[in-house]
């Protein structure tokens, strides 16, 4: 575990299913982190890496029949054994795939260096022409026009590799002009806050319900070398704290960005409308394509209008403004 004592025994929540659809595998990973997993591992997905956009050119190896015919497994790692509430929560999250059968089982294993093994698969990611996410353990020589975000995701609350993070980062790149006050709801590793900071935000608040995520964001903040972010640190104008969505948060904010699951997003729209400036932008991510109509209806009911809708793989990103803007 990053920044802490060595865990002698891990608890695995293993999700088994037959599909090798990359969007389903990504979503199961996403769901495991939502219920508190400290890391995940994908097994028996023979076409997952070959079809995944982040393969980085590796040549797939020949696999035995026993591997190919084995159900896909996504393993979530926990310090404590997942309780009944967590199991019910992930079953609810997975229920959006009504035609897919998911089997859950919990096993205990002795400590393995799965986190170090996973690190070798996490590579730099270019979010936009001038924005690059670089792992903290890799050397990277930035070009003069590039903004570089240094990240040690540790427990992988957001690495820049997932389409939802890329969509959010690209939207910030398009709509930020510099000088904005930004609110990051469900900040995770802090990656979208850091992107906003690099692009010239003058004040940032990042909140997450999970204390592990907040700890990850604060540790990553100390890694940043971008002059704009260092200025935010010096002026104490970037903060990360535990909070449930926007409860008790007061603005106004020029940009509110939220990369969380759709059934949670809809619960913050009223607060977002109240705390967003009249010409501000609401940037939403974490939305599977099939959930798009539900989000669009919720935005309309909350008096937002969609000004841009983007798609990457099976994932959607929205940019909205208050509906009374001419």
PyMOL commands that set and color helices and strands:
alter all, ss='L'
color gray80, all
select helices_A, chain A and resi 22-34+48-51+65-68+84-94+114-119+163-175+191-198+211-221+227-234+262-275+289-301
alter helices_A, ss='H'
color red, helices_A
select strands_A, chain A and resi 9-17+39-43+72-78+103-110+125-128+131-135+147-151+181-185+203-208+238-242+253-259+276-288+304-312+315-322
alter strands_A, ss='S'
color yellow, strands_A
deselect
rebuild
show_as cartoon
